[in-house]
Amino acid sequence: MIKSIRQAALPIGTLTITLTIQASPAFAAQAPGEPLLEEIVVTAQKREQVLSDVGVAVTAFTGEDARRLGFSDPVDVAAQTPNLNVNNTFGRSLANVSIRGIGLNDYAVNNNPAAGIYIDDVYLVSPAMLNFQLFDLEGIEVLKGPQGTLYGKNTTAGTVKFASRKPGDEAQANLAVEYGRKDRLVVEGAGGGQVAPGLGVRIAAQTVQQGEGFQTNRTTGGDVGEIDRTAYRILVDWRPSEAVGILATLHGGQDRSDPPLLNVNNRLDPSDDAYFEDEFSSAAGGPLRQDVESFGGSLSIDWAVSEHWTIASVTGYADFSRFYQEDRDGSALVHLDGFYDNDIEQFSQELRATYIDDSLVLIFGAFLGWDEVDTRDQFDSKDLLPQFGLGGSTAVGNFYSQETETKALFGHSEWRLNDDWRLNLGLRYTDDRKDFSNAFTFVITPDLATGGGALCPLRPAGDPAVLRVSDGIQTGCYPPVENDYQVSDLSGKAGIDYTGIDGALIYASVSKGFKSGGFQGQLAFDPADLAGFEEETLLAYEIGFKSRFAEQRVRLNGAAFLYDFEDLQFYGPLFDSPFGPLFGIANAGNAEILGAELELVWVAVAGLDIHLGLGLLDTELTSSFLPGVAKGSELPNSPEVNFNARINYDWRFGDGLGGNFLLAVAYKDKVSYDIVRQPPETLEDGYWLLNARVGVSGANDAWSLYLWGRNLTDERYRTQVLTSSVGFGESYGEPATYGIGLSYAW
């Protein structure tokens, strides 16, 4: 949707990104038919602003951008965003997100991500909740650097915001179907409009089905990789008066896709040696199953109290469950045939009061959030445990519950000192509390008379630690652990904007980021390892600029930053045990991050626009608290160079017909997925990805027929490398895929 920037702003609490053309003298002076640089309006600072006028590093996409680029889940956004890294792990059931080298590389579900992910202004508390489907979007914003003085939840890395498309003033509907390699079928539909004066409704849904997989299971001879994902969303937008707006959303989905196989060089099973170079061939003896379900909603209320004051409320709720069963040893033997059973429930309430006049912006906010996590993980290991002194046992696992409560007060202000200078100040107070309970590691034995070993001595019948389960007797290795964690923190931001140069903004800021500590959610044979880890803090210095030139046909934005990172939280194989390396999370040390970003948009001729992005990172662990993590190490998931480019060309021909060609390129430099003991197996070389889309469309784009392709050079690249008791397990990105699509709107 194209509109004048001078139209009335939407309510503050409504997250919107709209493609706009700014009605300025520079544009007005251009002759009809001349190429125009389109601006994006963002709500990064909780109100509508042109992206070029915001003194914050933001990468933004419109809903049309996301559709043409083929964004299907958050990992796709990273390919076209400088210094954003998203790794899909455990299939699509868990995501690790990092911004500018800062992230939570944790495979447990009870720790909050370092990068805040918001859907329609609601923060998601667990990395297990971040692999949602992308469809019917209004836009995406990626905010880089610490966030907290404008947002309910504070984060050290930054924030990624996804906005659903809202009901419009007129009735509208669209349907799209894609079919591709490996019997892949994507069907997406949406529609809505005004059902009564002041009342709009929009319903959207998407299903992704793939009948064949890219991987081969050498044990069964069958393929692995079928996809079965479905999601829906309902939005109700009620405007009882000009001053009040109420937006209610309801969403849900399920994922019953195949968990992918791991390519494992199993040191205990030489039968895989002849196949290890085949990236899409592995063995699995145990069952593979995934069942992920989500349900939730939000309620946003905006009230324009007066000409200058607005009050906003955002209430969010989500219920999420995940059962994921995999074979982590890559063999027909029962070494590490694991499953993860997680239940997560969350609630949040955010209130904001905003004052805006010609020279002053004030935003005051309060946030309350709670969540509860229950987890039971188990590894069937009857062929492995006897080698580690657990003879007679058939499985090992862990259990815990965690409750979290977050309270915060925050404020943001912007003072226009004169025509050229603007001062930005923000402050935040956070209080976090976590209760970690009923946490223990257990073994499974056929009966009370067998197994256990020295690590988990068997207990007599009637002991509370002894429980009969479907596959035997579950015995706790130690009494359940109860721990609690509480922290309060004061953080903030100070910045200055200079607008005295025509068509340019120069800004500088210093901010403090904060992320609370918590507890590790993995196996621990020593209960002392469940004592918890402390909060991490980040002092961020940043300078940047945003500019438009060449008769408003070129936009060039850039930023440079220096981070002083203290007590960083790191996840990896940190704990040694007779069972082999055990994963956990701890404060690894202090680090320094130096980096820069450049983003260029050039409207070369009418219909042809070119987007270029470059991210640079230099990360170093300046001190280490852990024996296995060396001082001087680079941080994981932090490539020194990442580059993206896309070329989009639209043209018209014939009787109202049009054509479109899109080429998208992404490059990621070499990266380490694990720095504990500097294993060379976890170093991934740099790689390129090439996507393309070409199609024809009817008048006013009422219909479109197109061909699409992803990873067209068939690049082989690893998205995850994880060590275990049997060796390193590797996950690979999808090979070349291609297909055809048809969309129709009315």
Order of alpha helices (4+ residues) and beta strands (2+ residues): beta-alpha-beta-beta-beta-alpha-alpha-beta-beta-beta-beta-beta-beta-beta-beta-beta-beta-beta-beta-beta-beta-beta-beta-beta-beta-beta-beta-beta-beta-beta-beta-beta-beta-beta-beta-beta-beta-beta-beta-beta-beta-beta-beta-beta-beta-beta
